[in-house]
Amino acid sequence: MDAAAIDEERPDRRAWIGLIAASAAATVVAINQAGINLAFTELEQQWPDTPRSVLSWTISAYSIGLASFLLVGGRLADRLGRRKVLLAASAVFLVASVASAAAPSVGVLIATRFVAAAAAAFTLPASLSVALPMFPTAFRGRVVATWASANAVGAASGPSLSALAIEWFSWRAVFLLGVPVLAFMLVAGPRLLPESRAPVSGRRLDYLGVALGTVAVAGLVFAISQGSTLGRGHPTVLLGLAIGLAGIPLLWRRCLHHPEPLLDPAVLRLRTVWSANVANLFLSAAGMSIWLVWPLFVSRMWGYSPLRTGLAISAGPANNFVWATVAGRLNDRYGPRGLISVGSLLPLCGIVWFVTQLGPEPNYVRELLPGILLFSSGFGLTFSPLNTAALVGVPDAAFGQVNAAFNTARHLASALGAATIVAIVGTESSLAVFDRAFLFLGVCTVVGAAVIWFVYPHADSAAVRASRRTVPERRPAR
């Protein structure tokens, strides 16, 4: 099946099945990231003599590995072949997941979690970029909506599924939740997914730039994730921050001057791409951090158990999926800008609801559920069009690297948002503390929406028309 020969009028059923399979792989990545938080208490009981600072690396290793390798994962998927990279990464992901479930020690668990995260970083951008060429441009909004909603559902349902796995089996079962999906991908993927790749230039990839990008992102995520554990003034945290802040400008300089860079500056300079990614930073900080605020609130203020907590927030991912599917069709018809502008108002309404209605006594149906539905509806309407917005004017050859950059920004924002929530809430249990956390989420939502309202170009603007032209091939700098 040649990706270039797909009918331009309407995709066939095989394309939709392939999209579902690729989206399922993205769901597994998100479930693996969210689930480990629920198992942390059981890990403390499994290895009582291990310091909590060491055990926390079972969480940090996944976050650092995933964010660090996304850029190179997307670039190599474009260069080597999206299906090839997706299947290889899925195989490594499956083996690492099984090894995590069977880990005999904390050290082995941390190592296997890092390997799983590195494989997930290759899986995530390849799973979308392999699906996009299967569809005509008119269906791009629905494709991205399906993929993004599957990713969001995985992130949001991970706590619920993990809580059930721990309740019925043990913490080891958390790492096996995605194994059936990965096995299906390995068996059915070669038949369902076409191979596609960027045109081969014959030039050698900038491997120094690859190393710079990987180390710089790893330094930033390390500093963000470990700042609350080790302290923001800890030497290793400051070192990680310095590496990240110094590495990003050096990477950009490499990209400007190397003939085959990690990221193509001509693509990243498109106004549609950079403005959507700036909005993505703020909206992701709010949209991903809320899944930390809700469990903290119901467990501390209302005394919910881990299982009840997971079930209480499960309405969010189901509702998110429904509205993300609707958003895909609306995006194809009306474009992403207006949809994001309208959709971002609903999370703000949800935040106002939480601040004014949540009380110290449990009342799930009247106080928490309406806010969850408002918030998840808004981000269901927002996140997939935002991803689509970042792909406007992007040539097919750059699908993987642009999607990888988008998801790198999302994971950095998620880590920063979670660290900020932890700093705000701390160990306190009061309505005032959680009101401040909701206020932070509201500010992030307003800033992200403002970027879309005032910076992202209109559908008929000169910036959009310019972005739709073919990005010129880069030449080596003299």
C-alpha positions as CSV (number, residue, x, y, z in Angstrom):
1,M,0.0,0.0,0.0
2,D,1.6,3.2,-1.2
3,A,0.7,6.3,1.0
4,A,1.0,8.5,-2.1
5,A,-1.7,6.5,-3.9
6,I,-4.5,6.9,-1.3
7,D,-7.7,8.2,-2.8
8,E,-7.9,12.0,-2.4
9,E,-11.7,12.1,-2.1
10,R,-12.5,9.8,0.8
11,P,-10.3,7.4,2.8
12,D,-11.3,3.8,2.8
13,R,-12.2,1.7,5.9
14,R,-8.6,0.3,6.1
15,A,-7.3,3.9,6.7
16,W,-9.7,4.3,9.6
17,I,-8.8,1.0,11.2
18,G,-5.1,1.9,10.8
19,L,-5.8,5.2,12.5
20,I,-7.5,3.5,15.4
21,A,-4.6,1.1,15.8
22,A,-2.0,4.0,15.7
23,S,-4.1,6.0,18.2
24,A,-4.3,3.0,20.5
25,A,-0.5,3.0,20.7
26,A,-0.6,6.7,21.8
27,T,-3.2,5.7,24.5
28,V,-0.8,3.1,25.9
29,V,2.0,5.8,26.2
30,A,-0.3,8.0,28.3
31,I,-1.6,5.2,30.5
32,N,1.9,4.1,31.4
33,Q,2.8,7.7,32.4
34,A,-0.3,8.2,34.5
35,G,-0.5,4.8,36.2
36,I,2.7,4.8,38.1
37,N,1.5,7.5,40.4
38,L,-1.3,5.2,41.8
39,A,1.3,2.4,42.5
40,F,3.7,4.6,44.5
41,T,2.3,3.6,47.9
42,E,2.5,-0.1,47.0
43,L,6.1,0.4,45.9
44,E,6.9,1.9,49.3
45,Q,5.4,-1.2,50.9
46,Q,7.3,-3.5,48.5
47,W,10.7,-1.9,49.3
48,P,10.3,-0.3,52.7
49,D,14.0,0.3,53.2
50,T,14.4,2.3,50.0
51,P,14.3,6.1,50.5
52,R,11.3,7.9,48.9
53,S,13.7,10.1,47.0
54,V,15.0,7.0,45.2
55,L,11.5,5.5,44.7
56,S,10.4,8.8,43.1
57,W,12.7,7.9,40.2
58,T,10.2,5.3,39.1
59,I,8.1,8.3,38.1
60,S,10.8,10.7,37.1
61,A,12.6,8.3,34.9
62,Y,9.5,7.9,32.7
63,S,8.9,11.6,32.5
64,I,12.5,12.5,31.7
65,G,12.9,9.7,29.1
66,L,9.7,10.4,27.3
67,A,10.3,14.2,27.0
68,S,14.0,13.8,26.1
69,F,13.7,11.5,23.2
70,L,10.5,12.9,21.5
71,L,12.4,15.2,19.2
72,V,14.8,12.6,17.9
73,G,11.9,10.1,17.7
74,G,9.9,12.3,15.4
75,R,12.9,13.2,13.3
76,L,14.0,9.6,12.8
77,A,10.4,8.5,12.0
78,D,10.3,11.0,9.2
79,R,13.7,10.0,8.0
80,L,13.7,6.2,8.4
81,G,10.0,5.4,7.9
82,R,7.1,6.0,10.2
83,R,5.7,2.5,10.2
84,K,9.2,1.0,10.7
85,V,9.9,3.2,13.7
86,L,6.4,2.7,15.2
87,L,6.7,-1.1,15.1
88,A,10.2,-1.2,16.4
89,A,9.4,1.2,19.2
90,S,6.2,-0.8,20.1
91,A,8.3,-4.0,20.4
92,V,10.8,-2.4,22.7
93,F,7.9,-0.8,24.7
94,L,6.2,-4.2,25.1
95,V,9.4,-5.9,26.4
96,A,10.2,-3.0,28.8
97,S,6.7,-3.1,30.1
98,V,6.8,-6.8,30.9
99,A,10.3,-6.3,32.4
100,S,8.9,-3.5,34.6
101,A,6.1,-5.8,35.9
102,A,8.7,-8.5,36.8
103,A,11.3,-6.1,38.2
104,P,13.0,-7.8,41.2
105,S,14.5,-4.5,42.6
106,V,14.0,-0.8,42.5
107,G,17.1,-0.3,40.4
108,V,15.8,-2.7,37.7
109,L,12.3,-1.0,37.8
110,I,13.8,2.5,37.3
111,A,16.0,1.2,34.4
112,T,13.1,-0.6,32.6
113,R,10.9,2.5,33.1
114,F,13.5,4.6,31.4
115,V,13.7,2.2,28.5
116,A,9.9,2.1,28.2
117,A,9.9,5.9,28.2
118,A,12.5,6.1,25.4
119,A,10.5,3.6,23.3
120,A,7.3,5.6,24.1
121,A,9.0,8.8,22.8
122,F,9.5,7.1,19.4
123,T,6.0,5.6,19.5
124,L,4.1,8.9,20.1
125,P,5.2,11.0,17.1
126,A,5.3,8.0,14.7
127,S,1.8,7.0,15.7
128,L,0.3,10.2,14.3
129,S,2.7,10.8,11.4
130,V,2.1,7.3,10.1
131,A,-1.6,7.9,10.0
132,L,-1.7,11.4,8.5
133,P,-0.6,10.5,5.0
134,M,-3.4,7.8,4.8
135,F,-6.0,10.6,4.7
136,P,-6.6,13.6,2.4
137,T,-6.0,17.1,3.8
138,A,-9.7,17.7,4.2
139,F,-9.8,15.0,6.9
140,R,-6.7,16.1,8.8
141,G,-8.8,17.6,11.7
142,R,-10.6,14.4,12.3
143,V,-7.4,12.4,12.1
144,V,-5.7,14.6,14.7
145,A,-8.8,14.7,16.8
146,T,-9.0,10.9,17.0
147,W,-5.3,10.6,17.8
148,A,-5.3,13.4,20.4
149,S,-8.5,12.2,22.1
150,A,-7.1,8.7,22.4
151,N,-3.9,10.3,24.0
152,A,-6.0,12.4,26.4
153,V,-8.2,9.5,27.3
154,G,-5.1,7.4,28.1
155,A,-3.7,10.2,30.4
156,A,-7.0,10.7,32.1
157,S,-8.1,7.0,32.5
158,G,-4.7,5.8,33.5
159,P,-5.4,6.5,37.2
160,S,-8.8,4.7,37.1
161,L,-7.4,1.6,35.3
162,S,-4.3,1.5,37.5
163,A,-6.4,1.7,40.6
164,L,-8.5,-1.2,39.5
165,A,-5.4,-3.2,38.5
166,I,-3.8,-2.6,41.9
167,E,-7.1,-3.4,43.7
168,W,-7.7,-6.7,41.8
169,F,-4.1,-7.8,41.3
170,S,-1.0,-5.9,42.4
171,W,1.2,-2.9,41.4
172,R,2.9,-5.1,38.9
173,A,-0.3,-5.3,36.8
174,V,-0.2,-1.6,36.2
175,F,2.7,-2.1,33.7
176,L,0.8,-4.8,31.8
177,L,-2.2,-2.7,31.0
178,G,-0.9,-1.7,27.5
179,V,0.7,-5.1,26.6
180,P,-2.4,-6.4,24.6
181,V,-2.6,-3.2,22.6
182,L,1.1,-3.3,21.8
183,A,0.9,-7.0,20.8
184,F,-2.0,-6.2,18.5
185,M,0.0,-3.4,16.9
186,L,3.0,-5.7,16.2
187,V,0.7,-8.3,14.6
188,A,-1.7,-6.1,12.7
189,G,0.4,-3.0,12.1
190,P,2.4,-4.3,9.0
191,R,-1.0,-5.0,7.3
192,L,-2.9,-1.9,8.4
193,L,-0.3,0.8,8.1
194,P,1.4,2.0,5.0
195,E,5.1,3.0,5.1
196,S,5.9,6.7,4.5
197,R,8.9,8.8,5.0
198,A,10.4,12.2,4.1
199,P,12.2,12.5,0.8
200,V,15.8,11.3,1.2
201,S,18.3,14.1,0.9
202,G,21.4,12.0,1.0
203,R,22.8,14.3,3.7
204,R,23.8,13.0,7.1
205,L,21.6,13.9,10.1
206,D,23.1,16.3,12.6
207,Y,23.9,13.8,15.4
208,L,25.5,16.5,17.5
209,G,22.2,18.4,17.3
210,V,20.4,15.2,18.3
211,A,22.5,14.9,21.4
212,L,22.2,18.6,22.2
213,G,18.4,18.4,22.0
214,T,18.1,15.3,24.0
215,V,20.4,16.5,26.8
216,A,18.8,20.0,26.9
217,V,15.3,18.7,27.3
218,A,16.4,16.0,29.8
219,G,18.1,18.8,31.9
220,L,14.9,20.9,31.9
221,V,12.6,18.0,32.8
222,F,15.0,16.9,35.5
223,A,15.1,20.3,37.0
224,I,11.4,20.7,36.9
225,S,10.5,17.2,38.2
226,Q,13.2,17.0,40.9
227,G,12.9,20.6,42.1
228,S,10.1,19.7,44.6
229,T,11.9,16.6,45.8
230,L,15.5,17.8,46.1
231,G,14.8,21.5,46.5
232,R,15.0,24.2,43.9
233,G,18.4,25.3,45.1
234,H,19.9,21.8,45.1
235,P,23.2,21.7,43.0
236,T,22.0,18.9,40.7
237,V,18.7,20.8,40.0
238,L,20.5,24.0,39.2
239,L,22.9,22.0,37.0
240,G,20.0,20.4,35.1
241,L,18.4,23.8,34.6
242,A,21.7,25.3,33.4
243,I,22.2,22.5,30.9
244,G,18.6,23.0,29.6
245,L,18.8,26.7,29.3
246,A,22.2,26.6,27.6
247,G,21.4,23.7,25.4
248,I,18.3,25.1,23.7
249,P,20.1,28.1,22.1
250,L,23.0,25.9,21.1
251,L,20.5,23.5,19.4
252,W,18.8,26.3,17.6
253,R,22.2,27.6,16.3
254,R,23.0,24.1,15.0
255,C,19.6,23.9,13.3
256,L,20.2,27.2,11.5
257,H,23.6,26.2,10.1
258,H,23.4,22.4,9.6
259,P,22.1,21.1,6.2
260,E,20.2,18.2,7.9
261,P,19.2,19.5,11.4
262,L,17.2,17.9,14.1
263,L,14.4,20.5,13.6
264,D,13.8,22.5,10.4
265,P,13.9,26.2,11.2
266,A,11.9,27.1,8.1
267,V,9.0,25.0,9.4
268,L,9.3,26.2,13.0
269,R,9.3,29.8,11.8
270,L,5.8,29.4,10.3
271,R,3.5,31.6,12.3
272,T,0.9,28.9,12.5
273,V,3.5,26.5,14.0
274,W,5.2,28.7,16.6
275,S,2.0,30.4,17.8
276,A,0.2,27.1,18.2
277,N,3.1,25.8,20.2
278,V,3.2,28.8,22.5
279,A,-0.5,28.4,23.2
280,N,0.1,24.7,23.7
281,L,2.6,25.4,26.5
282,F,0.0,27.3,28.6
283,L,-3.1,25.3,27.7
284,S,-1.2,22.0,28.4
285,A,0.0,23.3,31.8
286,A,-3.7,23.7,32.7
287,G,-5.2,20.8,30.9
288,M,-2.7,18.2,32.1
289,S,-2.3,19.6,35.7
290,I,-6.0,19.3,36.4
291,W,-5.6,15.5,36.6
292,L,-3.4,16.1,39.6
293,V,-5.6,18.7,41.3
294,W,-8.8,16.6,41.3
295,P,-7.2,13.5,42.9
296,L,-5.5,15.6,45.5
297,F,-8.7,17.4,46.3
298,V,-11.0,14.4,46.7
299,S,-8.4,12.3,48.6
300,R,-7.4,15.1,51.0
301,M,-10.6,17.0,51.4
302,W,-13.2,14.3,51.0
303,G,-11.1,11.3,52.2
304,Y,-11.6,9.2,49.0
305,S,-9.6,6.0,48.6
306,P,-7.3,5.5,45.5
307,L,-10.0,3.3,43.8
308,R,-12.8,5.7,44.5
309,T,-10.6,8.6,43.4
310,G,-9.9,7.0,40.1
311,L,-13.5,6.3,39.5
312,A,-14.6,9.8,40.5
313,I,-12.5,11.5,37.8
314,S,-13.3,8.9,35.1
315,A,-16.2,11.0,33.8
316,G,-13.5,13.4,32.5
317,P,-11.8,11.2,30.0
318,A,-15.1,9.8,28.7
319,N,-16.5,13.3,28.2
320,N,-13.2,14.5,26.7
321,F,-13.3,11.8,24.1
322,V,-16.8,12.6,23.0
323,W,-16.1,16.3,22.5
324,A,-12.7,15.7,20.9
325,T,-14.5,13.6,18.3
326,V,-17.0,16.4,17.6
327,A,-14.1,18.9,17.5
328,G,-12.4,16.9,14.7
329,R,-15.4,17.4,12.4
330,L,-15.9,21.0,13.3
331,N,-12.3,21.7,12.8
332,D,-12.3,20.3,9.2
333,R,-15.3,22.6,8.4
334,Y,-14.5,25.8,10.3
335,G,-10.8,25.7,11.1
336,P,-9.0,25.5,14.5
337,R,-8.9,29.1,15.6
338,G,-12.5,29.8,16.4
339,L,-13.0,26.3,17.9
340,I,-10.1,26.8,20.3
341,S,-11.3,30.3,21.2
342,V,-14.8,29.0,22.1
343,G,-13.6,25.8,23.6
344,S,-11.2,27.6,26.0
345,L,-14.1,29.4,27.6
346,L,-15.6,26.2,29.1
347,P,-12.6,25.3,31.3
348,L,-12.7,28.9,32.7
349,C,-16.4,28.3,33.5
350,G,-15.3,25.0,35.2
351,I,-12.7,26.7,37.3
352,V,-15.2,29.4,38.4
353,W,-17.5,26.5,39.3
354,F,-14.8,24.7,41.4
355,V,-13.9,27.9,43.3
356,T,-17.5,28.8,44.1
357,Q,-19.2,25.5,44.6
358,L,-16.7,23.0,46.1
359,G,-17.0,22.5,49.8
360,P,-15.4,20.5,52.6
361,E,-18.2,17.9,52.7
362,P,-18.4,15.3,49.9
363,N,-21.0,16.0,47.3
364,Y,-19.8,14.5,44.1
365,V,-22.8,14.8,41.8
366,R,-23.7,18.4,42.7
367,E,-20.3,20.0,43.4
368,L,-17.5,18.1,41.5
369,L,-19.1,16.4,38.5
370,P,-20.5,19.6,36.8
371,G,-17.1,21.2,37.0
372,I,-15.4,18.0,35.6
373,L,-17.8,18.0,32.7
374,L,-17.3,21.7,31.9
375,F,-13.5,21.5,32.1
376,S,-13.2,18.2,30.1
377,S,-15.7,19.5,27.4
378,G,-13.6,22.6,26.9
379,F,-10.3,20.8,26.5
380,G,-12.0,18.1,24.4
381,L,-12.9,21.0,22.0
382,T,-9.5,22.6,22.3
383,F,-6.6,20.1,22.4
384,S,-7.1,18.3,19.0
385,P,-7.7,21.5,17.1
386,L,-4.6,23.0,18.7
387,N,-2.6,20.1,17.4
388,T,-4.1,20.5,14.0
389,A,-3.3,24.2,14.2
390,A,0.3,23.4,14.6
391,L,0.3,21.4,11.4
392,V,-1.2,24.1,9.2
393,G,1.1,24.6,6.2
394,V,3.6,21.9,7.4
395,P,4.8,19.7,4.5
396,D,4.3,16.0,4.7
397,A,8.0,15.4,5.1
398,A,8.0,17.3,8.5
399,F,4.9,15.7,10.1
400,G,7.0,13.7,12.6
401,Q,9.3,16.4,13.8
402,V,6.5,19.0,14.2
403,N,4.3,16.6,16.1
404,A,7.3,15.7,18.2
405,A,8.1,19.3,19.0
406,F,4.4,19.9,19.9
407,N,4.4,16.9,22.3
408,T,7.7,17.9,23.8
409,A,6.3,21.3,24.6
410,R,3.2,19.6,26.0
411,H,5.2,17.3,28.3
412,L,7.4,20.2,29.4
413,A,4.3,22.2,30.2
414,S,2.8,19.3,32.0
415,A,5.9,18.8,34.2
416,L,6.1,22.5,35.0
417,G,2.3,22.7,35.7
418,A,2.5,19.6,38.0
419,A,5.5,21.1,39.8
420,T,3.7,24.4,40.3
421,I,0.6,22.6,41.7
422,V,2.7,20.6,44.1
423,A,4.4,23.9,45.3
424,I,1.0,25.6,45.7
425,V,-0.8,22.8,47.5
426,G,2.1,21.3,49.4
427,T,0.9,19.1,52.3
428,E,-2.0,21.4,53.2
429,S,-5.7,20.5,53.0
430,S,-7.9,23.6,52.8
431,L,-10.3,25.1,50.3
432,A,-8.1,28.2,50.1
433,V,-5.1,26.3,48.9
434,F,-7.0,24.5,46.2
435,D,-8.6,27.8,45.1
436,R,-5.1,29.1,44.5
437,A,-4.4,25.9,42.5
438,F,-7.5,26.5,40.4
439,L,-6.6,30.1,39.9
440,F,-3.2,29.1,38.5
441,L,-4.9,26.8,36.0
442,G,-7.3,29.6,35.0
443,V,-4.4,32.0,34.4
444,C,-2.7,29.4,32.1
445,T,-5.9,28.9,30.2
446,V,-6.5,32.6,29.7
447,V,-2.9,33.2,28.4
448,G,-3.1,30.2,26.1
449,A,-6.4,31.3,24.7
450,A,-5.1,34.9,24.2
451,V,-2.3,33.6,22.0
452,I,-4.8,31.9,19.8
453,W,-7.2,34.9,19.8
454,F,-4.6,37.6,19.1
455,V,-1.5,35.9,17.6
456,Y,-2.6,32.8,15.6
457,P,-3.5,34.0,12.1
458,H,-7.1,34.0,10.7
459,A,-8.0,31.3,8.2
460,D,-7.8,33.8,5.3
461,S,-4.9,35.8,6.6
462,A,-1.6,36.3,4.7
463,A,0.2,34.3,7.3
464,V,-1.9,31.2,6.7
465,R,-1.6,31.6,2.9
466,A,2.2,31.9,3.3
467,S,2.3,28.8,5.5
468,R,0.5,26.8,2.9
469,R,3.2,27.3,0.4
470,T,5.8,24.6,0.2
471,V,8.6,25.2,2.6
472,P,11.8,25.6,0.6
473,E,14.5,23.0,0.9
474,R,17.2,24.0,3.2
475,R,20.7,24.6,1.9
476,P,23.9,24.5,3.9
477,A,24.9,27.8,5.4
478,R,28.0,29.3,3.9
